[in-house]
Amino acid sequence: MTNVPQSRAKIMTELRASLLSWYECHRRDLPWRRSRDPYAIWVSEIMLQQTRVAAVAERYSAFLKRFPSVRALAAAAEEDVLALWSGLGYYRRARMLHKAAQVVVSSPSGAMPETAEDLRALPGVGAYTSAAIASIAYGEPVSVVDGNVERVLCRLAGWNADRGHTRKVEQLAAQFLDKERPGEFNQALMELGATVCLPRNPQCLTCPIAQGCKTRGEHKTAARRRSLVREVAYALCLRRRGNSRDSGREEILLEQRPPTVTVMPRMWELPPLREALGKHVRLTVRHAIMNVNYVVRIRDVREDELGDMTAAGGERRWVPLTEAGAMALTGLARKVLKRVMSPSREPA
């Protein structure tokens, strides 16, 4: 480590060893950690952006089963990609992943780039994602800095989180990196931030690098964004084709969001109601998007009531209820359909 005093270099060596030893014993068994396939790692890193690990674990395996290679993903229709992504949110990530796969297969090599610099040239791949893929899949000695890593390093160095320390954090991450085991080390540092060095109530007594930490979790943290609460309402319109005993012929009306909207374009949802009526509510669902908590009222609406009760929007389509789950649904629509098809569940 050039320009690092010997005493500090020794401390860093000890902290690295402690962190890697802890990771070997306490790492979570997550499906993307069982592979060194750069494509699979790329998919996991894009999915994990701003999304809970538990939610990604539910979708990751199904996505790779449907699109097992970068060529399979590139050849897929965008709507099929969005359908498998449904429930993870931030759908622009899926569109950029799909576009980037097409860039890869159309390149002269037709293969995934092998360096962080080349990976960063792909659509939707930034500094963090490129470094994560390059270090984990290819063993390139590049450090990663996500929110968890930044918090760990700020606490380690005694820097307040409300100050601009981006450049200093990047420099410290590069110095701290174990260049012999960069992929494991980067994952260990992220794991520490996700499970021990938490934003609130950090578990300092079980932290493997607490002996070198200047704050032990006692430092100023960035203020949480205030959550907003909004109420919206949607129509649940079902109709039956054939005789009344043929439950497989039940259809649901879905509406596609216009391609011009900035939020979830071309995704399918329930038709919005003109107003949030308090009467005749079939179910209430709570749904969060970023810092907005939605209270969603779902009302049964007959086919002949649609014109008066729903707002004009995008294209509408009658879809067999048993097939709706395979469409590119918004996360909210998917949540409502699960409740409709499992009516015994308690309200969310």
C-alpha positions, 0 to 999 in steps of 0.5 A, spaced: 500 500 500 503 505 497 504 512 501 500 508 507 505 509 514 507 502 516 503 502 522 497 503 519 498 498 513 499 493 519 492 495 522 489 494 515 492 488 514 489 485 521 482 488 519 482 485 512 484 478 515 478 479 521 473 481 516 475 475 511 475 470 517 468 473 519 465 473 512 467 466 511 463 464 517 457 468 517 456 470 510 448 469 508 447 463 503 444 467 497 443 464 490 448 469 486 454 467 491 454 460 488 456 462 481 462 466 478 458 467 472 459 474 470 452 474 467 449 471 473 453 476 477 451 482 473 443 480 473 444 480 481 447 486 482 442 490 477 436 487 481 439 488 488 440 496 487 435 499 491 431 492 492 431 488 499 435 482 498 429 477 500 425 480 494 431 479 489 432 472 492 425 470 490 425 473 483 433 471 481 432 464 480 426 464 476 429 470 471 435 466 470 431 460 468 428 463 463 434 467 461 440 463 462 445 467 458 446 474 456 444 471 449 437 469 451 436 475 455 438 479 448 433 475 444 427 476 449 422 481 448 422 487 452 415 485 455 417 478 457 423 481 461 419 486 464 414 480 466 419 476 470 422 483 473 415 485 476 415 485 483 422 488 484 420 495 482 425 500 478 423 497 471 428 502 468 433 497 471 430 491 467 430 495 460 437 497 461 439 490 462 435 488 456 438 493 452 445 492 455 445 485 453 443 486 446 449 491 446 454 485 448 451 480 443 452 485 438 459 486 440 465 483 436 466 478 441 459 477 443 461 476 450 461 479 457 466 485 458 472 482 463 474 489 466 471 494 470 472 499 465 469 496 459 463 493 463 462 501 465 461 502 458 454 498 458 448 501 458 445 502 466 452 499 469 455 505 473 462 505 477 459 500 483 456 495 478 462 494 474 467 494 480 462 489 483 462 484 477 469 485 475 472 483 482 467 478 483 467 474 477 474 476 474 478 477 480 480 484 478 483 488 484 477 494 484 474 496 490 466 497 490 463 503 494 455 502 495 451 505 501 453 500 506 460 500 504 460 508 505 457 507 512 462 502 514 468 506 512 465 513 514 464 510 521 471 506 521 475 513 519 470 517 524 467 521 518 460 524 519 455 521 514 452 528 512 459 531 510 461 530 503 466 524 503 465 521 497 472 522 494 475 520 501 471 514 501 473 511 495 480 512 496 480 509 503 476 503 499 482 502 495 487 502 500 483 497 504 481 492 499 485 485 499 488 485 492 489 477 493 481 476 494 478 482 491 471 479 490 470 476 497 473 482 500 468 487 497 462 482 498 465 481 506 465 489 506 458 489 503 455 484 508 458 487 514 454 493 512 448 490 511 447 485 517 452 488 522 454 495 521 446 497 520 444 505 519 441 505 526 443 500 532 449 497 529 451 491 532 458 493 534 459 488 539 459 482 534 463 487 529 470 483 526 473 490 525 471 494 531 478 494 534 480 499 528 473 503 528 474 510 531 466 511 532 463 504 534 457 507 531 457 513 535 457 518 529 452 523 526 448 519 520 444 522 515 437 524 516 431 519 513 427 522 508 420 523 511 415 518 508 409 521 504 402 518 504 397 518 498 391 514 497 389 511 490 383 507 488 383 502 482 377 498 479 377 490 479 373 488 473 372 480 472 367 477 467 366 470 466 366 466 459 362 460 458 358 457 463 358 459 471 362 452 473 368 454 468 372 457 473 378 457 468 374 462 463 374 468 468 377 474 465 380 480 468 381 487 465 387 490 465 390 497 462 397 498 460 400 505 462 402 509 456 409 509 453 410 516 454 409 516 462 416 517 466 413 511 471 413 504 469 411 505 462 408 500 458 406 496 464 400 493 466 395 495 472 388 495 474 384 501 471 384 507 475 378 509 479 376 516 478 375 517 485 377 513 491 370 511 494 369 509 501 363 504 499 363 497 496 371 497 497 373 489 496 380 490 499 385 495 502 392 494 500 398 498 502 404 499 497 410 503 498 414 506 492 421 509 494 418 514 500 411 514 498 406 509 502 400 508 498 393 506 501 390 503 495 382 501 495 380 496 490 373 496 488 369 491 484 366 494 478 361 491 473 363 491 466 357 496 464 360 501 470 367 502 467 365 508 463 362 512 468 367 510 474 374 509 471 378 514 468 381 514 461 388 511 460 392 507 456 390 500 452 385 495 455 385 488 455 381 482 457 386 477 460 384 470 463 385 471 470 390 464 470 394 468 465 395 475 468 401 473 472 405 472 466 404 479 464 408 485 465 404 487 471 406 493 476 408 491 483 401 493 486 397 489 480 401 483 482 400 484 489 392 485 488 392 479 484 395 475 489 390 477 494 384 476 489 386 469 487 387 467 495 382 471 498 383 468 505 389 472 506 389 477 511 389 485 509 396 487 508 
